[in-house]
Every structure is written in structure tokens, then in C-alpha cells.
Amino acid sequence: MARVVRAALVQATWTGDTESMIVKHEEHAREAALQGAQVIGFQEVFNAPYFCQVQEPEHYRWAEPVPDGPTVTRMRELARETGMVIVVPVFEVEQSGFYYNTAAVIDADGSYLGKYRKHHIPQVKGFWEKYYFKPGNAGWPVFDTAVGKVGVYICYDRHFPEGWRQLGLNGAQLVYNPSATSRGLSSYLWQLEQPAAAVANEYFVAAINRVGQEEYGDNDFYGTSYFVDPRGQFVGETASDKAEELVVRDLDFGLIDEVRQQWAFYRDRRPDAYEGLVQP
């Protein structure tokens, strides 16, 4: 039997300060709830600019604790208000010197379910993330939410198939991939990698990208956020490549079982033959 989940994502332009950025996302979330959305996800470090275009110590000011920092606390209140599951990507400080690129997952009743920490940290021009973030050390959690089993994979992670697979093995039905990726670097990969991951692992993927240019560099974030189903097909149109947008789509979770029975990729895996894949 089909079980339809109405899901949302936001691709946003940077406002210039954290408070107005959070207010903007609260407004989008309330609008999504009015449209019947049950789950929503925001872009990478949604409450800040993409400061990793430069390497400057001043940008540690964007970091806050998870879950007890001001942004996640506020998003828990928003989840209670709207009755939605919310995926909240922020810059996390665990203790002095321990910083992570993190997404908190909040259930529809406002309860904090846990966090995912980005595993793969780039260090290339315009994406100087190793200056700020330690590699994630919290595994590949899949959260049992009011809408089903939700996982997170963050931006640069998407180039590495191992995490996509582990999320599938851990039971994910929907994986949010909050990102900040620029037009010249990876645009042709954007509509290739996540659909391929959705097919290989037979679940839904929500691919979220920032949009516009910001004050700390020349990166042209090209939006085009979307949902893709387990057959690798877009669910509705992709978002604009130039403008902010709230995307709301109906995801038929019944398709997951249908595809897994038809294609049987999990049945035909050969983990006994894969030992060499994890050798350094």
C-alpha cells in the first residue's frame, strides 16, 4: 500500500545576519506546513554564510553547541509549532578546538533525535573546510521520525558512495543532502550523483543547494534543489538556479519496497567479497 509523505526543502540566499536568516527559514517552514508538509530540510550551515570560501579565525563565531545552542533550541520550538520533522544543518562546537559540520534532526513533536557529522571534509579553493571542521565521528545514524526513517549526508560527502550505502543498510527511506556547491565546480555532477545514489541504494534523496553569491568569495551557488525517487527520477521540477525557493513534493514511500523487490540490489550484495574496499 502506498504511503505518501509530503516533504519540503529550502534553498535560500544569504541575508547578511543570522537572525534574519533564521526568521526567513521559519517563514518558509510555516508556509510548508500550510501546504501540508510533514518534514523539511535546510541547506548546509543554513544560519550562516558559506564562510569556508576563506580561512579566517573570525568565522568560528558562527559555531554553537548541538543540541543546546540557540539555533537548534529555536528549531525544536518550530517543530512543535508546525508538527514537522526538521533537518537543521549548523556549525557545531563540541568543546574548545572541536568543531564539526553538523545536522541536527528534530522530530515532529520537537524532540531532539540526534545529529549527523559530515565525514568527508574538502580543502580546495573556495571550499577551505579543513580549516574549520574535524571529520565526523558519529557514524551514519538513521533517525526513526514521525514520517519514517530519515538520514543525512552533507555536501562533499555525496561524492563518496560508502556513506550512501551505509545509510541504506541502516534503514534510510529518505536522505537529506544539504549542500553549498558552486556553478563552475560541480554543476554537471549535481543531477548525476544523487539520482545515482538513490538508485543504487533504493531510497529517496532530497538534494539541497544554496543559491546566489555571498560576500566571502566568488562561489556562484546554483540552487536547482530537488527530490529524487528510488528509480532515479525527479519528483516534480528542480528548483531555480538563480532564486530562493521552497520546494514541496509528495514522496510515495511504497515505491521503496516496490523497487527493492524488482531490482533486488540488497539481496545481491556481496559483502564477503568487499574486504579490499576498506583497506587504507
N, C-alpha and C positions, 0 to 999 in steps of 0.2 A: 504494500500500500504506500502511495506517495505521502511523504511528509514534507511540506513546503515550509522553509524558513525564509522569512523576509530579512535580508541582510543589507547593511549600508556601509559605505566608506566615505571619507572626506579627503579630497586633495585641496590644499589651501595655499594661498600666498602669505608671505610673512608680513605681519602688521607693523613691526618695529618694536614691540614690547610684549612681555609675557602675559600681562593681564588682559590686554585686548585680544591676544591670540587665543587664550583660554575662553574668553567670552564668545568669540566667534565660533569656536568648536561647540560650546554649549548650545548656541543658537542652532547650529547645524544638527546637533543631536536631537534637540526638541522638535525640529522640523521632520527629521527621520522618524521619530516616534509618532508624530501626527500622521505620517504616511504608513504606519503600521510596522515599522522596522523593529526587529527583536534583538539585533546585535549590530554593533557599529565599531569600526576601527579607524584610527587616525594615523597620520604619516610619521615617519621616523623623527625622533625628538620634536614632537609636534608643538610644544610650547616654547620653542626657541628657534633662532635662525640655524641654518646649517653652518655652524661656526668652524667646522673641520676644513673649510677652504683655506684656513690659515692656522698657524701654530703659535698661539699666544696664550700665556697663562691667565689673562683676564677672563677667558671663556670658561674656566672652571666655575665661575659664578652661576652658571646655568644648572649645575648639578644639585640634586636633592635626594633625600632618603626615599626608599621604596619599601614598604607601603606608607610610611608615616609622614612623608613630606606633604607640602601644601597642595601640590597638583593632584596626586593620587587620592588624597583625602577628599578633595573637591569633586573628583570624578566619581568617587563612591557615592557621594550625595546625589550627583547627576543620575547615576544608575538607579538609585532608589526612586528618584523623581519620575524618570521616564520608563522604568521597568525594562531596560535594555541591558544586555551584556555589552561591556565596553572594553576594547583593547587600547591601552594607553602607553605609547612609547615615550620615554623620557631619558634624560641623562642622570644616571644613578650614582650617588656617592654612598658607599657602604661604610667606610671609615676613611680617615685621612690617608690619601695615597691610593685608595682602592676605588676606581671609577669604572662604570660599565655602561654600555649602550643597551638599554633595558626596555622591555614592555611588560607592564602590569596587566593582569586580566581580572576584571571585576564582574561578578555575576549580576543578574538582573535585580536582585534584592539588595545590592550594594556591598555584598560581602567580597572581601579580597581573596581570590583563589590562589594567587601565586604570580611568579614572574618568569620571563624568559630573558636570558642574557645573550646577546649576539656573540657567536662563536668566532667568526672569521672577520678579522679587522684589517681593512686596507691601509696602505701607506703609499699613495701615489699622488701626483699633482692634483690639487683641488679636493683631495679626499685624505687628509692627513690624520686619520683616526687613531693610529697607534700612539700619537702624542697624548691623546686624552683617555683612551679606553683600554682596560685589560680585556683579554679574551674571556668569553663567557665560561662559567664553571658550574652552571646549574642544570646541565643536561638538556634533554629535549622533552620538556613536560607537555602533556596534553591535558587540558582542563575540562572537567565534566561540568558544563554550564547548563543554564536553563534551555538553551537551544540545541545542545548536543556537545560533541567533543571538539574543542577548538584548540589549535596550536598556533605558534608564532615562529616566523623565520624572518630575520631582519636584513634588508637591503643586500649587501655584498654576500651574505650567506647564500643567496639564491643561485650563485654560480657553482655551488658545491652540492652534488646530488645526495651525499651521505645523510645530511640532516633532513632533507625532504623524506628520504626513505625511513629514517628513524621515527619521524613524526607519524608516518603511516603505520609502522609497526606498533606504535604506541596508541593507535586507535583514532587518529585525527579524521574528522569528517570535513572540517573547514580549517584552512591555514591562512592566517593574515600575514602578508609580507609588506610591512611598512618600509618605505624606501626614500632615498634622496639621490636621484641619478640624473645626469645631465645629458643634453641632446647629443653633443659630439662624441661622448664616450661610449654609450651603450644603447642608443635608441633602437637599433635594429635587433638587439637581443631581447628587448623588453617584451615583445609579443611572441617570443620564441621559447624562452626558458621556463616561464611559469606555466604556460599551457603544456609544455613537455613534462614538467614535474607533476601536474595534475593528472596527466595520462599515466605516467609511469607508476604513480602511487595511488591513483584511483580515488581522489577526493577533490573537493572544491578548493580553489585558491582565490583570495582577494589580494590583488596586486595594487599597492597604493604608492603613488609618486608625488613629490612636491611639484609646484608649478610656479614659474616666474624666476626672476633673478633677484638676488639679495645683496646686501651691502658688503659682504666679506670676500667676494670673489666674482669670477666671470661665469660660473656654472649656470647654465640655462636649463632649469628643471622643467621637464616637458610634459608633466601630467600623464595623460592617457591612461588613467587608472581604470581597472576593470575587475569583473568577476569571471572566472573560467570554470567550466564544469569537468567532471572526471573523463569526459571524452575529448577534452582539449578545445571545446567550443566556447566562445564568448557568450556570456549570459547578458543579452542586450548589447547596446553600443558601448564602446570605450568612451571615457570622458575626454574633454577638450585637451588639446596640447598647449593651450595658452591661458585658460581661465580657470578660476576656482570652481569647484563643483562638488555637490553632494550626489552620490550615486546610490540608488536603492534598487535592489533586484530580488526576485523570488528564486530561491535555490531549492530544487527538488531533491532532498536527501535520499529519496527512494532510488534515484539513479545510481547511487554508490553501490548498493547491493547488485543492481542490475548489471552494471559494468564489471564488477568483480566476479560475478558468476559467468559472464560472457567471455571475458578476456583472461581471467584466472591467473593474473600475474603473481599474486601472493602464493597461490598453490605451487607455481612452477619455479619459485626462487630456489637457489642452490647455495645456501649459507655455508654448507660443508665445503664448497669449492672456492670460497671468497677470502680465505685467510690472508693471502698476499695483499689484498686491498688495504689492510690496516697496518702494514709494515712501514716504518718511517723511511 
